[in-house]
Amino acid sequence: MIKALDRAAIDLTCPIGQGVLALLRGIAQAERQRIVKRANEGRAIAKAKGVPFGPKPKLTRHQRAEALKRLEAGESCRAIGRTMGVHHGTIARPGA
């Protein structure tokens, strides 16, 4: 049952109550679709402007280049990560 503060309870088991509930569901679904549409449009505009998505990189370009050199030299991911202050998975991940 839905109970409004200024009215008697609305019985959702009767046909009128079920109709009201169906109407409210339809309105909520339409609003949700509008929200999703606006969000997708906003993302598309941001992407076209070149706004970066996702988390900020943990390492700068210079640090990534240095880590790659050290990896090629045979140093372990854990040792590199420890000195650069990041998790060893960040060093091991391709493109990090």
N, C-alpha and C positions, 0 to 999 in steps of 0.2 A: 504494500500500500504506500502511496505517496501522500504525505500530509502537508498541506500548505498551512502557513501560520494563520492566515485570515479566513480560511474556508474549511469546510469539513473534508475528511479524507476522500481521496479519489480512489475508487475501487477498480483495480486493474484486471479483475477477473470478469467483469461484465463487458459486453460489446463496446459500449461507449468508452470505457476506460482503456480497452485494448486499442481502440481507434486513436485516442489521444496519445497513447504511448507510441503507436506506429507513426503518427505525425511528428512527434518529437524526435524519433529515430531518424526519420527522413531529413529533418532540418539539420540534425547533428551531422549526418553523413554528408550532406551538401556543403556544410561549413568546413568539414574536414578536407573535402576535395579542393575547396577554394584555398585553404591554407597550404596544402601540398603544392598546388599549382603556383602560388606566389613564391613559395620557398624555392621551387625548382627554377623559376624564372630568375630569381635573385642569384642563385648559384651560377646560372648560365651567364649572367651579366658580369659577375665577379670573375669567372673563368676567362671571359673574353678580355677583361681588363688586365689579366695576368696576375690576379691575386693568388698567392700560394695557399694551397690547402694542406691540411694535416699538421702534425706537430713540427716544431722548429727542429732543424738538424742539431744533433749533439756536438758535431765537430765542424769546424770551418773547412774551407777548401784546402787551405794550407795544412791543417791537421790531418785531413784525409789522405793527402798526398804523402805526408810524412809516415802515416801508418802503413800505407801500401809499400813504401820503400822498406820499412822495417820488416814487414811480412815477407817480402821477397828476399830479404837478407836472412830469413830463417827465425826471426824472433817470434815468440808465441803470442797469441791473441791476448792471453791473460796479462802478460808482462806489458804489452803495449797499452791495453785498457787501463791497467793500474797506473801507469805513468801519465796517461791523458785524462784520468778521472772519469772514465766511462766503463760500462759493463763490457766484458770481453765479447759478448754477443754483438755489440755495436760494431766492434772491429771486424768480426767474422762475417757480418751480414754484407752481401754483395751490394755495392752502390752506396754504402754508408759512408 
